[in-house]
Amino acid sequence: MALIELHNIKKVYGKAEYSTVALNNINLCIEKGEFVSIMGPSGSGKSTLLNIIGCMDIPSEGEYRLNGQLINQLNDQQLSKIRNKTISFVFQNFALMQNFSVYDNVALPLFKRKMSAKDKKEKVVYYLQKLGIADLLKKNVSLLSGGQKQRVAIARAMVAETDIILADEPTGALDQKNGAQFMELLCQLNEEGKCLIVITHDENVARYTKRIIRIVDGTITADRKAEMAQ
Amino acid sequence: MNYVAISVSSMLKRKGSVLLMIAQLVFSFWVINHAFISMDVVDYQEEKLFATAEIDKKTTLRLVVSDGEDTEWFADRFALLEDYIKTIPGVTGYGSFDTTSIRPGHLPNQQAYLEQNQRDYAGTRRENELDTSQAVFLDHDIYKYAKWKVIKGRALHKEDFHKRNEDVIPVLVGYHYRNVMNIGDRFEMNIHDQKIVYEVAGVLAQGSEWLSGNDYITDPVDNLDNFIIAPFCPLIRQSEPMDVAVRLHNTFVQLDSTNDYHSVATAIKKKGRELGINPKLITVEEELQAYKDSRKQTSDFTLFLGMFFLVISIIGVISVTLSSIHARKHELGVRMVTGASKRDISLLILFELGLIVFLSAVLGVTLNYLSERSGDPSVHHVRLAIFAWPLYLKIAVVSAVVILCSVFIPLLKIRKLQLSALVGGRD
């Protein structure tokens, strides 16, 4: 059983004559521990695909199974539980809560976990130390650099200890050096067994992944195993 | 962070709009609370009236003489009317009471008496009259209404109310005088150039109360801890036209049953006509109803005003909450991406609103309490007595209604939030 199974997925925005088909007939299987990049030009539907895989959106047609569980019919409560326990996200714009501290941001996924405040703090500090940014714990995220923000975002994904990490253009707002360091970090997480799916239009980023899926006009045009760049 | 921490932190980040919301709500709660007190004070006073005196709504009646005056002519006729009333079949009691200030002379413990009064009168308008006490003079049939408990000495007996001016008249003293005036202590009073001698017969229990001499319905009851209770003697009761005129406010007729009302009222009216005066009887129930009616208009208007401000506040709260949700879309999106459901977000908003409404209600009630306390001292302790659980319960219900009304539209807005549009976006 694959970790992620998409069968004949179609996503349509709008109604009747004003509708736009963002995804059409998507069939995709992603196994545990894979490191996948989804590439495509702007407007090709790659972010929509990520939203569906990440349970942030539901398909108009087709069947989506995550760990064998049919996602299509789940309600908001159940989807939020999956987002909390199974999937983490890293976004190009970092998706951090401005004017909140690094700790508040990183500890977000633990909000619904039954853990003591002490255990939560220990866990947050552990991952921040692993990423070398423990000294930023109490700092307001709006005062951080782009590289630091992305590390905070990945720390948040790591704290959740989910099987899947979805990254939407994660290096888009980083300079080349920080971008490379960030991709190294993702590789490391993949080696630890995490399944990583990266949305990118950057070939250099895609080269870090083990499988490249190309999508054009909402349809998968290529799906091949790739050689690691490093 | 838990819901409390998130809500407080979010409120601190939006101090301006939160303060504005709180200010609006505090004012509304202040007015609503004021209205509730105005409504409750009538019931409170009714309850207090019956808790203080053993009177009956229907069979205890007040004698009202609308053309009463302080003249010899009237006093003579009123005395004849009083004598007649006591003979009417169905009348089981008749009497008056009067509350006045007295200056007890030749007290054995004069210094202790002055010191006690200094303590009791501190900060009141009586602090310059330390050698005086308030006294309730009353007839035996009125004394029977009292629910006082005597903790030292003895209660007053029927014969104590039939003393002559030259007799030693037994009195009861308030609890604060228990160590100042001993049983058997005597003091004198000069009334109309004549000396009356009183003797302490008993001490009332702490917190004993009696009806106000000004208006037994609308005015708060008097605490008798520093009062003296004395039977009327002829000199005080009716030696001067003024003595009669002041008793007119508090003269009561007790009927055997409600069936006697018509015949007694007719007989009194008839006798009054013969004497050239215009007496009538009003039941306690009628007086209470008249009081309620007079207060209803004011309290209804205040309540309407409070409700109006509350509606305005709710609209304000809804607007601010909606704009807050709009401004916090990114934050809410991030929370949802990391596992918060729409229900969690709704709970957050509900919690924030609850906190704001709770704070406003507490502040509104507190401010109202302080403003009531700084009001007219003769009535404020009645209004302050209303500040208790039943009032807080009403305010809690109003708060719940405010929260429900304010949160409904924002929750609809949250239901419509599209997570993918909040943080990710469509490609």
Interface residues (C-beta under 8 A of the other chain):
Chain A: Y13 A22 S42 G43 S44 G45 K46 S47 T48 L50 N51 G54 M56 D57 D76 Q77 L79 S80 K81 R83 N84 K85 S88 F89 F91 N93 A95 L96 M97 Q98 N99 F100 D104 N105 A107 L108 P109 F111 K112 R156 A160 D168 I199
Chain B: M1 S9 K13 H330 E331 G333 V334 R335 M336 V337 T338 G339 A340 S341 K342 R343 D344 Q418 L419 S420 V423 G424 G425 R426 D427
